[in-house]
Amino acid sequence: MAIIICVLTNSNDAGAQQYKLRQTNGMMGMKSETTIYVKGMRKRTEAAGMMGMAAPPVTIEQCDLQRTIKINDKKKLYFIEPFTKETEEIIDEDVKPAVKTKPVTTESKEKITPQKGGIITMWYRITDTGERKKIYGFNARHVWTYQKMKPSPDACYMKDSMIIKTDGWYIDLPQFNCPVRYRPAPRMTPNERPKPDCKDRFITRRSGKGKLGFPLTETTTIIMGNQSSQTSEFETSIETLELSTVKLDSMLFEIPIGYTETMNEEDLQEKFDMGDMMNQAKKMYAENENQSSILSEQKKSGMIRIGVYEPTGDGVQQASELQQHEVRTLSGGKIEAVSITSEADARKYNCDYTLATDFIKIKQGGKVGGLLKAIKNADPNAASSFNIDANMTLVKLSDGTIRLQPKVSGKYDGKIDEAAKKSLDDGCRQIMSELH
């Protein structure tokens, strides 16, 4: 469930600015990763599946052609969705509200087939907090949004009211801008489908002079229902792991050759594996239970507990995943490791030591000019070899003295995340050897 917002200027392919972003999308404790490519006035989004569900279709937003292409590579099908604005918009400002509608002529009325449907009223407010900070070299602004949708009893698009609150940081990507879409996807059961002969009328009341843009981080709270006992609430999030300038092939933003167009968007959907979904849920629950049991109990006699911070470095990828890798690697024998975010956490969980890791340099082997200022500049899917330098610092919590400072330096093979984990293994082995 998402609201897509972008910003647009004219551009040509030769001088188009090009970006690659990697983002994590969180929902109800689950996370998946999305890769976004932007070139001039076009954007390509590739999202991973979550909890047994197949990955959603690839989307290509062609702002210059005012349309979105949705692609299923497995079925070699694509669906074209033109940009349309199907709402009447009332702008609530200090002046008299103005209703923007396109009048329907008598001639066009005669050609319209009568359809069932109701009215869905949407209230939308954008608030710029005034806060600014640099993120990946861009000037990011802190913006809050509030959206409420209320359907009439005879509406077919949705039956329950919905409130969406978003807290995010946004930037402007030069040359790229697409229309604002206020309307999120409707909540439907697996057997429910929108009826073609039922079409609602949408009215948007917009207030606030804040400006959104391209989201780098977002936390969204969605409240479904009518504030009764049936109300449900859940949270989604977006976090950017990488934003870099790259050279992109223009064909990434075109309909693939040999693919067939479908007139029914549902043809793109894949079935999800309920068994795989349950197995992943059980695995995640077991991992959370194991971590909770370690954190909640007092440290056993004779055990050494290490609080592990997330590794740092200029734009280091998957910091939380690397942190968990260190925790798993260090745990064994008389050592147990836990994840922490602060010294206060370490004291709360009765840690004997804290461990901080800082990646100093990653250089891709066998490539001229391959110095990567940060892990973020490498393609995470490219298997290669990397020269990695990292410093690890083990501090005794009781007096703040440094017990050990392993220095990792070497050449490690594999994809970039795999190489980073192998380098951490070397440092963890030094620590375990010292403490056992």
C-alpha positions as CSV (number, residue, x, y, z in Angstrom):
1,M,0.0,0.0,0.0
2,A,1.8,3.1,-1.1
3,I,1.4,6.7,-2.1
4,I,3.6,7.7,-5.0
5,I,4.9,11.2,-5.2
6,C,7.5,12.7,-7.6
7,V,8.6,16.0,-9.1
8,L,9.1,16.8,-13.0
9,T,11.1,18.9,-15.4
10,N,12.0,18.5,-19.0
11,S,15.1,16.5,-19.9
12,N,16.6,14.6,-22.7
13,D,18.3,11.2,-22.6
14,A,21.8,12.5,-23.5
15,G,21.9,14.8,-20.5
16,A,19.7,12.8,-18.1
17,Q,20.8,12.5,-14.5
18,Q,21.0,8.9,-13.4
19,Y,20.6,7.3,-9.9
20,K,20.4,4.0,-8.3
21,L,18.7,3.6,-4.9
22,R,18.4,0.6,-2.6
23,Q,15.7,0.7,0.0
24,T,14.3,-1.6,2.7
25,N,10.5,-1.8,3.1
26,G,9.2,-2.9,6.4
27,M,5.7,-4.1,7.4
28,M,4.5,-5.8,10.6
29,G,8.1,-6.9,11.5
30,M,8.8,-8.2,8.0
31,K,11.3,-6.6,5.6
32,S,12.0,-6.7,1.9
33,E,14.4,-4.8,-0.3
34,T,13.6,-2.7,-3.3
35,T,16.0,-1.4,-6.0
36,I,15.1,1.8,-7.8
37,Y,16.7,3.2,-11.0
38,V,16.1,6.8,-12.1
39,K,17.1,8.2,-15.5
40,G,15.9,11.7,-16.4
41,M,12.1,11.5,-16.5
42,R,11.8,7.8,-15.9
43,K,11.9,5.5,-12.9
44,R,12.2,1.7,-12.7
45,T,11.3,-0.2,-9.4
46,E,12.2,-3.8,-8.7
47,A,10.8,-5.1,-5.4
48,A,11.5,-8.4,-3.7
49,G,8.8,-10.7,-2.4
50,M,7.9,-11.0,1.3
51,M,7.0,-14.0,3.5
52,G,6.2,-16.5,0.8
53,M,4.6,-14.0,-1.6
54,A,6.0,-13.6,-5.1
55,A,7.7,-10.4,-6.0
56,P,5.3,-7.8,-7.3
57,P,5.6,-6.8,-11.0
58,V,8.4,-4.5,-12.0
59,T,7.1,-1.0,-12.6
60,I,8.5,1.6,-15.0
61,E,7.1,5.1,-14.7
62,Q,7.5,7.0,-18.0
63,C,6.7,10.5,-16.9
64,D,7.5,11.9,-20.4
65,L,4.8,9.6,-21.8
66,Q,2.4,10.0,-18.8
67,R,2.1,6.3,-18.2
68,T,3.2,3.4,-16.0
69,I,4.4,0.0,-17.4
70,K,3.9,-3.0,-15.1
71,I,5.9,-6.1,-16.1
72,N,6.0,-9.8,-15.1
73,D,9.3,-11.1,-16.4
74,K,8.4,-14.7,-15.6
75,K,5.2,-14.6,-17.7
76,K,6.7,-12.1,-20.2
77,L,3.6,-10.0,-19.9
78,Y,3.2,-6.2,-19.4
79,F,0.3,-3.9,-18.6
80,I,0.1,-0.2,-19.5
81,E,-1.6,2.1,-17.0
82,P,-2.0,5.8,-18.3
83,F,-1.6,8.6,-15.8
84,T,-5.1,9.8,-15.0
85,K,-6.6,12.1,-12.4
86,E,-10.0,10.8,-11.5
87,T,-10.7,13.2,-8.5
88,E,-12.2,16.5,-8.0
89,E,-9.9,18.6,-5.9
90,I,-10.9,21.2,-3.4
91,I,-8.0,23.3,-2.0
92,D,-8.6,24.5,1.5
93,E,-6.6,27.7,1.9
94,D,-7.3,31.2,3.2
95,V,-9.1,32.1,0.0
96,K,-12.4,30.8,-1.1
97,P,-12.1,27.1,-2.0
98,A,-11.9,26.4,-5.7
99,V,-13.3,23.2,-7.2
100,K,-11.3,21.9,-10.2
101,T,-13.6,19.8,-12.3
102,K,-13.8,19.0,-16.0
103,P,-17.3,19.7,-17.2
104,V,-19.1,16.9,-19.0
105,T,-20.9,17.9,-22.2
106,T,-24.4,16.8,-23.1
107,E,-22.9,14.8,-26.0
108,S,-20.4,12.9,-23.8
109,K,-23.1,12.2,-21.2
110,E,-25.1,10.3,-23.8
111,K,-22.1,8.0,-24.5
112,I,-21.4,7.2,-20.9
113,T,-22.8,3.8,-19.7
114,P,-24.6,4.2,-16.4
115,Q,-22.5,2.8,-13.6
116,K,-23.1,2.1,-9.9
117,G,-20.9,3.6,-7.3
118,G,-20.6,6.1,-4.4
119,I,-18.5,9.0,-3.3
120,I,-15.1,8.7,-1.5
121,T,-14.0,11.9,0.2
122,M,-10.3,12.3,0.9
123,W,-8.8,14.9,3.3
124,Y,-5.1,15.4,2.6
125,R,-2.8,17.7,4.6
126,I,1.0,18.3,4.1
127,T,3.0,19.9,6.9
128,D,6.6,21.0,6.4
129,T,8.3,20.9,9.8
130,G,11.0,23.3,8.6
131,E,13.8,20.8,9.5
132,R,16.5,20.3,7.0
133,K,19.6,18.0,6.8
134,K,22.0,16.6,4.2
135,I,21.3,13.0,3.2
136,Y,23.5,11.4,0.5
137,G,24.5,14.9,-0.5
138,F,21.0,16.2,-1.1
139,N,19.1,18.8,0.9
140,A,16.3,16.7,2.6
141,R,13.2,18.2,4.2
142,H,11.2,16.8,7.0
143,V,7.5,16.6,6.1
144,W,4.4,15.2,7.8
145,T,1.3,14.1,5.9
146,Y,-2.2,13.3,7.1
147,Q,-4.7,11.6,4.9
148,K,-8.2,10.4,5.7
149,M,-10.5,8.5,3.3
150,K,-14.2,8.1,4.0
151,P,-16.5,6.1,1.6
152,S,-20.2,6.5,1.3
153,P,-22.3,3.4,2.1
154,D,-22.7,2.6,-1.6
155,A,-19.0,3.0,-2.5
156,C,-17.4,-0.1,-4.2
157,Y,-13.7,0.9,-4.1
158,M,-13.5,0.5,-0.3
159,K,-16.0,-0.1,2.5
160,D,-14.1,1.1,5.6
161,S,-12.7,4.5,6.5
162,M,-8.9,4.8,6.4
163,I,-6.4,7.2,8.1
164,I,-2.8,7.4,6.9
165,K,-0.2,9.3,8.8
166,T,3.3,9.6,7.4
167,D,6.5,11.0,8.8
168,G,9.3,11.3,6.3
169,W,12.4,12.9,4.8
170,Y,12.2,13.9,1.1
171,I,14.5,15.2,-1.6
172,D,14.1,16.6,-5.1
173,L,15.7,14.5,-7.9
174,P,16.5,16.9,-10.7
175,Q,14.6,16.2,-13.9
176,F,12.2,13.6,-12.4
177,N,8.7,14.4,-11.5
178,C,5.4,12.4,-11.7
179,P,1.9,13.2,-10.7
180,V,0.8,12.9,-7.1
181,R,-1.4,9.9,-6.4
182,Y,-3.5,10.5,-3.3
183,R,-5.3,7.2,-3.5
184,P,-3.8,4.0,-2.0
185,A,-4.7,0.6,-3.1
186,P,-8.0,-0.7,-1.7
187,R,-8.0,-3.4,0.9
188,M,-9.5,-6.6,-0.5
189,T,-9.8,-10.2,0.5
190,P,-8.3,-12.8,-1.9
191,N,-11.7,-13.6,-3.4
192,E,-12.7,-9.9,-3.8
193,R,-12.2,-8.1,-7.1
194,P,-13.2,-4.6,-8.2
195,K,-16.4,-4.6,-10.2
196,P,-16.0,-3.0,-13.7
197,D,-19.6,-1.7,-13.6
198,C,-19.1,0.0,-10.2
199,K,-17.1,3.2,-10.2
200,D,-16.9,5.7,-7.4
201,R,-16.5,9.5,-7.5
202,F,-13.4,10.8,-5.7
203,I,-13.3,14.2,-4.0
204,T,-10.0,15.4,-2.5
205,R,-9.8,18.2,0.0
206,R,-6.2,19.3,0.2
207,S,-4.6,21.7,2.7
208,G,-1.1,22.8,3.7
209,K,1.6,24.2,1.6
210,G,4.3,21.6,2.3
211,K,6.1,19.9,-0.5
212,L,6.9,16.2,-0.7
213,G,9.3,14.7,-3.3
214,F,11.3,11.5,-3.4
215,P,11.2,9.7,-0.1
216,L,14.5,8.6,1.5
217,T,13.0,7.6,4.8
218,E,9.3,7.2,5.7
219,T,7.3,5.8,8.6
220,T,3.6,5.4,7.8
221,T,0.8,4.4,10.2
222,I,-2.3,3.1,8.6
223,I,-5.6,2.9,10.6
224,M,-8.4,0.9,9.0
225,G,-12.0,0.9,10.2
226,N,-14.5,3.3,11.8
227,Q,-12.7,3.8,15.2
228,S,-14.7,0.9,16.6
229,S,-13.7,-2.5,17.9
230,Q,-13.1,-3.6,14.4
231,T,-10.4,-0.9,13.8
232,S,-7.0,-2.3,12.8
233,E,-3.7,-0.5,12.7
234,F,-0.3,-1.4,11.2
235,E,2.9,0.4,10.3
236,T,5.1,0.4,7.2
237,S,8.5,2.0,6.7
238,I,11.0,2.9,4.0
239,E,14.7,3.3,4.7
240,T,17.3,4.1,2.0
241,L,20.5,2.0,2.1
242,E,22.2,3.4,-1.0
243,L,21.9,6.4,-3.3
244,S,24.6,6.6,-5.9
245,T,25.1,8.0,-9.4
246,V,25.5,5.3,-12.1
247,K,25.4,4.9,-15.8
248,L,22.1,3.2,-16.8
249,D,21.0,1.5,-20.0
250,S,18.0,3.2,-21.4
251,M,16.4,-0.2,-22.2
252,L,15.8,-0.6,-18.5
253,F,13.0,1.9,-18.9
254,E,11.4,0.4,-22.0
255,I,9.0,-2.5,-22.6
256,P,11.2,-5.6,-23.1
257,I,11.3,-7.0,-26.6
258,G,9.2,-10.1,-27.1
259,Y,6.8,-9.4,-24.2
260,T,3.1,-9.5,-24.7
261,E,0.6,-6.8,-23.6
262,T,-2.3,-7.9,-21.4
263,M,-5.5,-5.8,-21.0
264,N,-6.1,-7.3,-17.5
265,E,-3.6,-6.3,-14.8
266,E,-4.6,-9.3,-12.7
267,D,-2.8,-11.5,-15.3
268,L,0.5,-10.2,-13.9
269,Q,-0.1,-11.5,-10.4
270,E,1.5,-14.6,-9.0
271,K,0.2,-17.1,-6.4
272,F,1.9,-17.0,-3.0
273,D,3.2,-20.0,-1.2
274,M,1.3,-20.3,2.1
275,G,3.7,-23.0,3.4
276,D,6.8,-20.9,2.7
277,M,5.1,-18.0,4.3
278,M,4.4,-20.0,7.5
279,N,8.0,-21.4,7.6
280,Q,9.5,-18.0,7.3
281,A,7.2,-16.6,10.0
282,K,8.2,-19.5,12.4
283,K,11.9,-18.9,11.7
284,M,11.6,-15.2,12.4
285,Y,9.6,-15.8,15.6
286,A,12.2,-18.3,16.8
287,E,15.1,-15.9,16.2
288,N,13.2,-13.1,18.0
289,E,12.4,-15.5,20.9
290,N,16.1,-16.5,21.2
291,Q,17.3,-12.9,21.3
292,S,14.5,-11.9,23.8
293,S,15.5,-14.8,26.1
294,I,19.1,-13.7,26.1
295,L,18.2,-10.1,26.8
296,S,15.7,-10.7,29.5
297,E,17.7,-13.1,31.7
298,Q,20.6,-12.3,34.0
299,K,24.0,-13.3,32.6
300,K,24.9,-16.9,33.8
301,S,27.9,-17.4,36.0
302,G,31.1,-17.8,34.0
303,M,29.7,-16.3,30.8
304,I,31.1,-13.3,29.0
305,R,28.5,-11.0,27.3
306,I,29.5,-8.7,24.4
307,G,27.2,-5.9,23.2
308,V,27.6,-5.5,19.5
309,Y,27.0,-2.1,17.8
310,E,26.0,-1.8,14.1
311,P,29.1,-1.5,11.9
312,T,29.8,1.9,10.6
313,G,31.4,3.3,7.5
314,D,30.5,5.8,4.8
315,G,27.1,4.4,3.6
316,V,27.8,0.9,4.8
317,Q,25.2,-1.5,3.3
318,Q,23.0,-3.8,5.5
319,A,24.5,-2.6,8.7
320,S,21.8,-4.4,10.8
321,E,22.5,-7.6,8.9
322,L,26.2,-7.3,9.5
323,Q,25.5,-6.6,13.1
324,Q,23.5,-9.8,13.4
325,H,26.3,-11.7,11.6
326,E,28.8,-10.6,14.3
327,V,26.4,-11.6,17.0
328,R,26.0,-15.1,15.6
329,T,29.7,-15.5,15.0
330,L,30.7,-14.4,18.5
331,S,28.1,-16.5,20.3
332,G,29.5,-19.8,21.4
333,G,31.4,-21.5,24.3
334,K,31.5,-19.1,27.2
335,I,30.7,-16.0,25.0
336,E,27.2,-14.7,24.3
337,A,26.6,-11.7,22.1
338,V,23.6,-9.3,21.8
339,S,22.7,-6.4,19.6
340,I,22.9,-3.0,21.2
341,T,22.4,0.6,20.1
342,S,24.0,2.5,23.0
343,E,26.1,2.1,26.1
344,A,22.9,2.3,28.1
345,D,21.7,-0.8,26.3
346,A,25.0,-2.6,27.2
347,R,24.6,-1.8,30.9
348,K,20.9,-2.7,30.9
349,Y,21.8,-6.2,29.4
350,N,24.7,-6.7,31.8
351,C,27.4,-6.7,29.1
352,D,31.0,-7.1,30.0
353,Y,32.3,-5.6,26.8
354,T,31.1,-3.5,23.8
355,L,32.3,-4.1,20.3
356,A,32.4,-1.4,17.6
357,T,33.4,-2.0,14.0
358,D,34.3,0.7,11.4
359,F,34.9,-0.2,7.8
360,I,37.7,2.1,6.6
361,K,38.1,1.0,3.0
362,I,36.7,-1.4,0.4
363,K,38.5,-1.7,-2.9
364,Q,37.2,-3.9,-5.6
365,G,40.0,-6.1,-6.9
366,G,41.1,-6.2,-10.5
367,K,39.4,-3.0,-11.6
368,V,41.2,0.2,-12.5
369,G,40.0,3.1,-10.4
370,G,38.0,0.6,-8.3
371,L,38.4,2.3,-5.0
372,L,34.9,2.4,-3.4
373,K,34.6,5.2,-0.9
374,A,31.9,3.2,0.7
375,I,30.2,-0.2,0.3
376,K,27.2,1.7,-1.1
377,N,28.9,2.3,-4.5
378,A,29.3,-1.3,-5.4
379,D,26.8,-3.5,-7.0
380,P,25.6,-5.9,-4.3
381,N,24.7,-8.6,-6.9
382,A,28.1,-8.6,-8.5
383,A,30.4,-11.4,-7.4
384,S,34.0,-10.2,-7.2
385,S,36.8,-9.8,-4.8
386,F,37.4,-6.9,-2.4
387,N,40.3,-5.6,-0.5
388,I,38.8,-4.6,2.9
389,D,40.3,-2.7,5.8
390,A,38.3,-2.4,9.0
391,N,39.0,-1.6,12.7
392,M,37.2,-3.3,15.6
393,T,37.4,-2.0,19.1
394,L,36.5,-4.2,22.2
395,V,35.9,-2.0,25.2
396,K,35.6,-3.2,28.8
397,L,32.4,-1.7,30.1
398,S,33.3,-1.5,33.8
399,D,36.1,1.0,33.3
400,G,36.0,2.1,29.6
401,T,39.5,0.6,28.9
402,I,40.2,-0.9,25.5
403,R,40.7,-4.7,25.8
404,L,41.4,-5.4,22.1
405,Q,41.6,-3.6,18.8
406,P,41.7,-6.2,16.0
407,K,42.6,-4.8,12.6
408,V,41.1,-6.5,9.6
409,S,43.0,-6.2,6.3
410,G,42.8,-8.6,3.4
411,K,41.3,-9.7,0.1
412,Y,37.9,-11.4,0.4
413,D,35.9,-13.1,-2.4
414,G,32.2,-13.1,-3.2
415,K,29.4,-10.5,-3.4
416,I,30.1,-7.4,-1.5
417,D,28.0,-8.3,1.5
418,E,29.5,-11.8,1.6
419,A,33.0,-10.3,1.5
420,A,32.2,-7.9,4.3
421,K,30.9,-10.8,6.5
422,K,34.1,-12.8,5.8
423,S,36.2,-9.9,6.9
424,L,34.2,-9.7,10.1
425,D,34.7,-13.4,10.7
426,D,38.5,-12.7,10.8
427,G,38.1,-10.0,13.5
428,C,35.6,-12.1,15.5
429,R,38.0,-15.0,15.6
430,Q,40.7,-12.8,17.1
431,I,38.3,-11.6,19.8
432,M,37.2,-15.2,20.6
433,S,40.8,-16.4,20.8
434,E,41.6,-13.6,23.2
435,L,38.6,-14.1,25.5
436,H,38.4,-17.9,25.6
